[in-house]
Amino acid sequence: MISHKYLTHGKRVPTRKCFKFNCSPLNYKVSTTIRTYCTLPKNNDDSIPAKFYEDAYSKKKEILDENIGKSGVYMLTNKLTGDIYVGQSMDISKRFKNYFNVSYIKSKKGFRISRALIKYGYSNFSLTILEYCNVSDLLVREQYYFDKLEPQYNILKIAGSSLGFNHSEETKVKISKALKGIYIGDKSALFGRLHREDTKDLMSLKKAGKNNPLYGKIHSEDTKDLMREKALGRKHSDVTKLKMSTKDGNPVNIYEKSSDEGFKLIGSFVSARRAAKFLVLSGSTVIRYMNSGAIYKDRYKFSSK
């Protein structure tokens, strides 16, 4: 007897409903189509997404619950612009816990998809799980969808994101010029922050000895001349000068002779030079009298305490 299934080989079968994948990835519509069935092995139909969430914000719980421990390739679609982002993850639920963390997204502003989520909001994005697959197949399948969909939000079109990616020297120079003068002042990542003393010690220790980029190197005479020339035109602010004097100077207290109270403190200065300026005399005179303990003009006494 010939099996019935072989009698229908290659023949058309009654119309049925199926999901038809539209590569302009905004919507997946139910449509009616005629399909030919065959008993021969056939390729997986990747035109039918594994899951589709119309609103990433309102479907947050379902997205996290239904994808725990599942690896696969996903697509985020901007419903306003039609732009898409394709990614892959060994655990889609964990990946989207990060996506739904606003602090995390803001820390990744270098990525186009992060900036788009901040600008348009989660509710203006749909999520499509293009397919679930083994972890070992993630890169291959991600690359397949890169080539097929040409996602606008993906900067690099090679599967595996920026892992192991190195910019050319020419690209690095262009990036440096483009960002020069932008992230300064209150736009700097370190604006308003101060390192703790123990952090400073660790930073110094890390760059000490052979770890110092200038270790064992000697400036050429031309370089020294350039550094000298640059230093000559530099002017420190009054605040900087005060800090330098406080750090490197010798503190001086001036006492004035009083008939009633002996010697009375009339001023404290961060350096001998500033003390000398107060009394209109030279700094060396102040230091000489301070070291000897003698009284200047039988009126002023200098001390470091």
GICORHU-V120235 format. One record per backbone hydrogen bond with DSSP energy under -1.0 kcal/mol. NH is the residue of the N-H (numbers start at 1). CO is the residue of the C=O. If there is no record, write none. Layout:
nh->{NH/NH}
co->{CO/CO}
This chain:
nh->{6/8/11/16/18/20/25/26/31/33/46/48/50/51/53/56/59/60/63/64/65/66/70/72/73/74/75/76/77/78/79/82/85/87/89/92/93/95/96/97/98/99/100/101/105/106/107/108/111/115/116/117/118/119/120/121/124/125/126/127/128/129/130/130/131/133/137/138/141/142/143/144/145/146/147/148/149/150/153/163/165/172/173/174/175/176/177/178/179/182/184/187/188/191/193/200/201/202/203/204/205/206/207/208/211/212/215/217/224/225/226/227/228/229/230/231/232/234/241/242/243/244/245/246/247/248/249/252/253/254/255/256/257/258/262/264/266/267/269/275/276/277/278/279/281/286/287/288/289/290/291/292/293/296/298/299/300/301/303}
co->{3/4/8/33/31/29/23/24/18/16/44/45/129/129/127/125/55/57/59/60/61/62/67/89/131/87/128/85/126/83/124/78/76/74/72/70/67/91/92/93/94/95/96/98/101/102/103/105/108/111/112/113/114/115/116/117/121/122/77/53/75/51/73/128/73/71/134/135/137/138/139/140/141/142/143/144/145/146/84/160/162/168/169/170/171/172/173/174/175/179/182/184/185/188/190/196/197/198/199/200/201/202/203/205/208/209/212/214/220/221/222/223/224/225/226/227/228/231/237/238/239/240/241/242/243/244/245/269/303/267/301/264/299/262/258/256/254/254/252/271/272/273/274/275/276/282/283/284/285/286/287/288/289/300/295/296/296/255/253}
